Amino acid sequence: MAEDARDTRATLALLAALAAAAAGAHAMGEPFYVNMAARVAILAMAAAGLNLALGFGGMVSFGHAAFFGLGGYAAGVAAWHAANQIPLTTWPIVVSGTDRMIVVWAAAAATGGLAALLIGALSLRTSGVQFIMITLAFAQMFYYFAISWPAYGGEDGLPIYLRNGIEGLDVYDPLTFFVICFAWLAATLAGTARIMRARFGAALTMARLSEARLASAGVDPFPVRLAAFALSGAVAAVAGALNADLNGFVGPSALSWKMSGELMAFVILGGVGRLGGPVAGAAAFVLLEHFLGAATERWVLVFGALLLGVTLFARGGLLGLLAGRARHG
């Protein structure tokens, strides 16, 4: 329990630092850095979704970019139809496009969750390398579908000229948009913590440690893991919708294996199965990308070396180091 308390304090410290960085940048009139903080929050949220499946559920998914990208396209397609006043026709349903964030978030969560449910229903019947490759294959299927979808930009992607909005809020104000992203991240982490403290979380942990023991207790591991996988997909999809609004663009790269690899790297670097691990991993990536990327194109080598060093010598990840308990990870 003391270890959990240290992790919680470290997570809260990371969130406080992220919020302080955004507020400080806003006070200094630096909207670029406010948007950079929003990007950290979005990527951390997507990685937190993966962490639920990978860190807490032991499901090594290399296809979570599928859900992240689907959420982005949900936002982009809805905004495109709203801007062009063209109904979105999906037989037998005809609906208008929308630029309301709340509706877009719901659509993204439903799309990502349903896709994860279907993919999980097939891939969770396997394990190990087979599971990894099946999730990767599904993500690549969505990637190539997006490339061959000329109605929404195809390989060039889909620009979002008008950011989706919320009644009464100026979503074009960088600080306001950061607060929205930060609230989603905080809610995701709080929800994950609550889930893992509940009976479902205990069942998910046991499914990761020993499926046979969970089954012997009268609980079928498959629906437990499937529910966690679907929830993780929904979370990643909402993060993808926020990312599309932040960038004003969504393209096939959001569905690529590279995006899946980055999300996995955030979880591993920050600390697998640590609540705030995705925040630490995403922050490290964005900071290195910005500050080292301005100096050299080979900044990824530094990120790779950091990831390797943490994997070999700090099993608790960056969060474990921050909490002062890496050796106990």
N, C-alpha and C positions, 0 to 999 in steps of 0.2 A: 504493500500500500504506500510506503514511503517512496518507493521508486516511481509509482504512478503519480504521486504528488509532485515529484521533481519534474517528470515529463510535462505535467499540466502547467507548472510554473514556467517551464522553458517555452511551451507553446504560447502561453499568454504573453510572455516577454517578446516573442517574435511578432505576434499580432500587434502589440503596442508599438514596437519599433517600426513596423510597416505603416501603421496609421500616423505615427509621428513624422516619418519621412515624407508622406504625402502632404500632411498639414504644413510642414516646414517648407516644402517646395512651393506650395500654394502661397504661403506668406511672402516668399522671396520672388514671386512672380515668374515661376518656372513651370509652366504647364506641361512641358515635355516630361519632366521627372514625375509629375503627378500621374500622367498617363503610363509611365513606366511602372509606377507602384500599382496601378490598376492592372497592368499586364501580369505582374507578379501574383496578384490576388486571383486572377482568372486561371493562370497556369497551375497555381497551387490548388485551386478548387478542382480542376480536372484531374490532377494527380491524386487528390484526396479521394476522388471517386475510384480511381484505380487502386489506391491503397486499401480500400474496403474489400476489393476482390483479391488483390495480391497479398497485401500485408496481413490482413485479418482472416482472410478466407483461404489463403494458400493457392489461389488460382492465378497462375502466371500467364496473364493475357498479353499477347503481343499485337492485339488488334483494337485497343481502346481508342485509337484515332478514328475508327469508324463512327463511334458514338459522338466524339468531339466534332468531327466534320459534319455529321448529320444534323447536329444542333445548330451549327453554323449555317448550313444550307436551309434549315427551317426558318431561321431569322432572315436570311437573304432572299429566299423565294417569297416569303410573306411580304417583306418590304417592297420587293420588285412589283408584285401584283398590286399592292396598295398605291405605289407611286404611279403606275401606269393605268390604274383603274380597270384592270382586266381580271375577271373572276378566275379563281383557281379551280379548275375542273379536274376532279378525280372521280371517275365513274363509280357509283351513280351519284356522287356528291358534287355540288357546285357551291363554293364559298368565296366570299370576297377576301382579298388580301388584307393585311392589317399591319399597322405600324405601332401597335400597343405592346409594350414590353411584356406586360403580364400575360397577354394571350400568346405571345411568341414563346415565352418561357414555358408555358403549359404545353404548347405544341412541340417544342424541342424536347422537353422531358418525356412526353408520350412517345415521340418518335425514337429517341434514344433508348428508352426503357423497353419498348416493344421489340426493337432490333436486338437488344441485348438478351431479351427473353427468348427470342427465336434462335439466335446464335448459341446461347447458353444451353438451350434444350438439346441441341445437337452436339456441341463441343464438350459439354460436361459428361458425356457418356464415355469420354476418353480421359487420359491423364498424361502427365509428363510432357515429353516432346510432341506427342500427337496433339495434345490440347493447345500447345503454343502455336503449332503450325496451322491448325484449323482456324484459330482466331486470327492469325495473320492472313490466311487465305481469304477469309470473309472481308477483312478490312481492305485488301487489295481489290476484291470484287467491287466494293463500293467506290474505290479510287478510280478504277478504270471506267466504271459507269458514269462517274462525274465528268471524266475527260470526254466521254462520248455523248454528253448531254448538251447539244448545242443550244437548246432553248434557254438554258441558264448559264451561258458563257463557255461551256465545254472546257477545254484546256486553259483558256484565258481567265476563267473564274467569273464571279458575279459581283459587280460593284454595288454597294449600298449607299445611294446618294443622300438619303435622309435617314438619320439614326432613329431607330424605334424609340418611343417615348413613354413617359408616365405622366398622367394628368397632374398638373401643378408643380412639376419639377423641370428644371432646365438641364436636360441630359447632355447638352453640349458643353456645359461647364465641367472642366476636368475633375474638380474636386467632388462635385455631385455624382458624376459617373463612378469615380473611385469609391465613394461611400456605398453606392449600389453594389459594386463588385465585392467590396470588403464585407458588406452585410451578408451576401451569399456565401462567402468563404467562411465567415464566423458561424453561420447557420449550418453549413455542411459539417464543420468540425464538431459543433455542439450536437448535431443529430447523430453523427458517427459515435461520439462518446456515449450518448444515451443508448444507442442500439447495442453497443458492445457491453454495456452494463446490464442489459435486459437478458431474458432467457434466450431470445434469438441469438444474441451475441455469444452467449455461452455455447449454444449449439453450433454456431459457425466456427468458433475456436476449436471445439472438439472435432468437427468435421475436418479441419485442417490437420489436427494432431493425430487423430485415429478415427477413420470412418467406421471401422468395425466396432469400436467401443461405443460410438454414438448409436449405431444400429442396434447394438445389444441392449441399449437403454430404451429402445422402442421408438427412436426417432430416425426417420429416413433422411440420410444426408443430402440426397439429390435435390429435393425442393428447397432445403435451407440454402444450399450453395447457389441454386438457380435464382432464388429471390435476392440474394446478395449481389449476384452478377447483374441482374436486371436493374437494381437500385444504383449500382455503380455506373451503369451505362446511362441512366437518366441524369445523374449528377454531372457526368462528363459532357452530356449533350447541352445542358443549360450553360455550362462553362463555354462551350463552343458558340452558343448564341451570343453570349456576352463578348466573346473574342471577335466575332463578326461585326458587332456594333462598334467595338473599340477601333478596329482597323478600317471600318467602312468597306469591307471586302471579305469575300469568302471564296476559296478556290480549292481545287483538288488536293493541294499540298496539305490541307487540314486533315485529309483522310489517309495520308501516306504512311508507310512503315516508319519513316523518319520521325513523324510526330509521335507514333506509338513508342518508339525507342526513347524519345526525349521524356515522355511522361514516365516511363519505367525508370529512366535515369534519375528523375527528380525524387521518386520514391526511394530508390536504393541509396542515393546520396544523402537524402535527409534522414533516412532511418526507416527500414521496412517495418510496418506494424506499429510505428510511433504516430500518435495523433497529429503532431505538428511537423512530422518529417517532410511531407510534401511542401510545406511553406518554406522550410529551410532549403530544400533542394531547388525549388523554383527560384527563390531569391538569389541563391548562389549562381545559378545558370544565367539569369537576366543581368546580374551585376557583371559577371565575367564577360558576357556577350557584349555589353555596352562599353565597359572601360578597357578591357583587353582587345576587344574587336576593333576599337578605334586605332589601336597601335599595331596590330598584326592580324593577318588573315588566318594564322595558325593558332588562334586562341582556343580552338576546340581541343588542341593537344593538352593545354593546361587543364581544361575541364576534364578530359579523359584521365589525366594523371591524378587529379583530385579524386575522381570517382574510384580509380583503382586503389589509391591510398586509403580511402575511407573503407572500401570493401575489405581490404586486407588487414587493416590495423585498427579500425573503429567500427566494430560490428553494430554499434548503436547508431551509426550515422552521425551527421552533423548535429542532430537534435540530442543524441546521446552525449556527444562532447559538450554541448551547451548545458545539458543537465548534469554533467559531471559523473556519468555512469556508463560510459562506453564499454568498459570492461565487464559490465554486468548484463550487456545486451544479449 
